[in-house]
Amino acid sequence: MIYRNKVMNNSRVHIFVLLLISPLFMLAQSPDFEVRNFHENTTDLSAATSQVKDLNGITAALVRFAVRDTLFQFETNLGILKQENKTGEVLLYVPHGTKKLTIRHPYLGILRDYLFPVAIKSKTTYDTEVTITNLDYLNKKLDLDFNHSDVVTKADKKTLFSIHRPPKAKPIQKSVPSKKRFTYKYEDVNFDCRVREGDIVITGFDVKAKKVVIPSQVEFDGSFYPVTEVSTFINGNNYDTVNLVIQDGIRKIDNYSFVEFRKLKNVSIPSSVNEIGKNAFYDHKGLTFELPPGISESDLRKGNKILK
């Protein structure tokens, strides 16, 4: 009887501990997206000229979100007076004095009670962006956007996580290929490869490719070799590539690699990249980046060299 009581007491303790720590695990689960670059747009008069007002007749503030997915849902501590969904952005007209924001996504999680970094004022426009940090989801979303429309359909949702991933890990050949240059085809795109001692540099690819996924491994004569650098400046002008995904494992993007890629809209850079050369990308209004921690979008757009 004493042993049985001891077991029951231990069980109660275990259950109590589980009940105690379960909320902590739930709190630790952060969403796969972030709010970035929140700032007041002093040159935009959209809010000042708006006719949207609260119940007291006070003109609303406008918070404009750049988004890359139509599945985000928004709410604030004071409610939303009006919402406009446009291609690539969501416009929220909110009351003066709004302080907190909650963003929900059916697959990427919930960001609760985000505190606006500045006071939200009537007749003022603010710009920000919701950045997806789950690169697997983003890569699949790029595929859907390219092949369909901006709206994710029910059929798309079923296959949303049949996502593009790097090639399955295969033995890396430590020796050097017999040729100094060769071509490797990956996802219907031909890549020009230059051999260095023990690794590969991608120096170019099909200029007509709409979406390009730069592989982190290439095959030559039945052996696989790691790709550690992208150096595509020699590729010349490119007016066709829209979506660019750099696979995890690549460590360097060389100077001017994509400066002549004038139609790029979406660029995904993995956490493995620890060096980006100067003027690696041509900055323009329609270009959006998915970046890992440690890479500054501001520096990237200014053409600064980046070292992690």
C-alpha positions, 0 to 999 in steps of 0.5 A: 500500500505504501508503494502504491501511494508513492507511485500515485504521488509521483504520477501526480508530481509528473502530471503537475510538472507537465501542466506547468511546463507545457505553456512554456513550450507553447510560448517558446514556439515563435512564428515563421515570420517577422515584422521588419523595417517599420517606419513612418513614411513622411512623404506619403499623404494617403492617410492624411487625405483618407476619409476613413474615420473612427466613431469620434470622427478622428481620421485613421492612421494607415499602416501599409504591410508589404506581404508575399502571401495572401493568407496573413490575417491582422487584428489590433488592440483597437480594431481595424477601421478598414482593410484593403488587400492589394497585390503584394501589400495589405493596407490597414486603417487603424485608430489613432493611438493603436499600440498592438498588432496580432498577425495570424497565418494558418501554416506559419503561426501567430505573432501576438501583441506586436508592439508598434515601435513608434506612436501611431498617429492620426493622418499618418502613413507607416510602412513595414513588411512581413518577412517569411523566415521559413525558406522551405515554405517560401520556396514552395510559395514562389513555385505557386506564384510563378505557376499560378496566381497570387492567390493560394488555392485549396489544391495548392494548400494540400501540396504546400509542404511538398516543398522544394529542398536541396538534393538529398545528401550524397557522398561528396567527392574529395578529389578534383574533377578531371575537367576545369569547367563543365555544365550541370543541369538542375531543375531544367536550368543549365549551370556553368561550373568552374572547378577549384580545389575541392569545390565548385563555383557557379559562374553562369546559367540560362539567361532565359530561366524565369526561376533559378534554384542554385544548387549546393551540390553538382554532379560530375562523372557520377561523383558529387561536389559541393558548391561554395560560391556564386560568381555570375557577373560574367553572365551579363545582362539578364531581363528574364529571371524573376525568382532566385533561390540560393540553396543552403550550403553555399557560402559566398556571393561574389561582387556584381554577381546579380547586378545585371539581373534587372527583373529580379523580384524575389531573392532567397538567401540561406543562413549558410551565406557568410559573405556577399560582395559589393554591388551583388544585386541591382536594387529596384523598387520591386525587389524583395529579399528573404534573408537570414539573421546577420545579413542587413537588407539595407547594406545589401540594397546599398551595395555594401560588402557583407561579412557575417 
